[in-house]
Amino acid sequence: MSGGRRPSRGYVHLPRSSSSGGRSGRVVMFFDAVCQKLVEIVAAPAAHGAVALQAPRQIFATSSMVSGHKRCRKLYFQITGDTLPPFLNSMRNFYKEGLPLAIDWDAGRVGINTAILCQYHNNGNPKPVDLGYKSRGIHGCTTLLVVSRKAVYATHWWENVSCATDDDQRGKKRGGILETDDEVFTRTVLNPLRKGMTKRGVLHHPEIPRSIGDPHVKAYLIRPQRCSDGTLNRYRGQWDKIRVTVAERVPDLQDMSRWAEIVYRPLNKGDRKLRTGWHGRILFKYHPPSEGRDCHTAKLWVENEPLPYHDDIWQ
């Protein structure tokens, strides 16, 4: 991901946890980060819909990291009603966990730009439902997730369709002249964000609704570290146009602090890791209040980062 690179144009770059110190070092940092989150919850339980528990760091008074991690997951579940990734096990298994009403996109099998809007209150039902969304096989494409306390909006834009466009993806103008890069990007990304995109009578890319905005809305642009030709940041102009277009639709997202870029290292299309590992995977989970827990939770994971990039808990 972005490592130690400086943020550009106001974006907040979200790097992976440092891998220095090997697995033990990552485990310690993982515990510290989770402890900090739990301390915040315990300090203000009403704000998180959680009951006050003992100081979380007491849970880790153990010489066994495996035992400590199990206790960490158990306490987190007690407070939030949600699970943490099995950090000491394979993140691959975490992505394969069953999700209620899961939307599962395989980016390696779909040849058209797509988007989906999932509202937490299903089809006007006043009772929110569990929701899961996951995407796999991302290998050079760009994905946008807009997450609020009302809904999640997710897109998948193909690199060879919209950014480094193949000639067979370009429309023809009068005289047989092919579309320019800017024209293709407007047709396949910006216009669908504004008014949706239908092909052969099927809505593949709904517009981003203005109503998704709220005081807690966040936007996550998940994009490749390098482009198909090996260059860095070649698509910066396109990514900035996405931000501007989305902010026009959702005024709350005109605040740049609500945006974050998550940078991933793309693999080759045929790489086995895209099918069997955590590479190119995205997971979003929403849980409504349920018996014994009076809070909502919304979380977003990308690739092998064990702590969620988006982690919202509310009553």
C-alpha positions, 0 to 999 in steps of 0.5 A: 500500500502507500507505506510512508509516502506523503499524502497528495492533494489533501487525501488521507493515505492509509498504510498497512501496519508496519511489518517490521519485527515480524509477526510478533511485532504486528501482533503487538501493534494489533493488540495496541490498536484494538486496546485503544479502540476498546478503551475509547468504548469503555470510557464512553459506553453510552456513545457506543451502545456498549456496557462499561467493562473492566479496563481492556488491557487487563485482558492481555495479562498473559504470556501467550500471544495466541491466548491474548488474541483469543481474549481480545476477540472475545472482549471485542465481540462482547462490546460491539457484537462483531468479530475481529479477523483471525489475525494469527490465522489466515486472512483468507479464511476471514474473507471466506466467512459466511455473510448474511445477504452477502453481495459477492463480486468477482472482479475477474469475471465481470467485464463492465463497470458496476456499482451497487447501493445497499441501504441498511433498511431493506426496501423500506422495512423499518427494521434494519437487516444484516448486510455483507458486501465483498469484492475479490480479484481486484488487480489494477481496477479502482473501487470507491466505497461511500459509507454512512449510517444510512447505506453503503455505495460501492463501485468497481471500475475496470482499468482497461475500460476507464483509465488505460482504455483498450481501443475496443472499449472506445466508442466511435464518433462521427467519421469513425473517430475513436473517443478520447481518454477523457470522453471514455472516462466521462462516459464510463465513470463520471456520468454513471456516478451522476445518473446511473448506467443501463446496458441492454435494459439492466442497471449495472451502475446506479447513480450515487444518491444525494440522500446517502450523506449524513454527518458521519459519511466517509468515502474510501478510494481503493486504487492501485499503487502502480498502473498497467504500464508500471508507472505511479500515480498516472491516473491522479487526474481521473481519481481527482475527478471522481472525488469532485463528482461525488462531492457534487452529489453528496455535499458532505463529502466536499470536506476532504477530511472525510476522504481516504485513499487505500493503496494496494499492490496489484498482481497479474490477472492470472496470479493464483493468489487472487483466487486463493489468498487475501490479495485483491479482496474487500469486505464490508459488514453492517450489523443492526442492533440485536438481542443483547446489543443495542448498537449498529456497526459498520466496518470495512476491511481491505486485503490483509490489514486486520483492523478495519479502515472504517469502524463505526459504532452507533446507537 
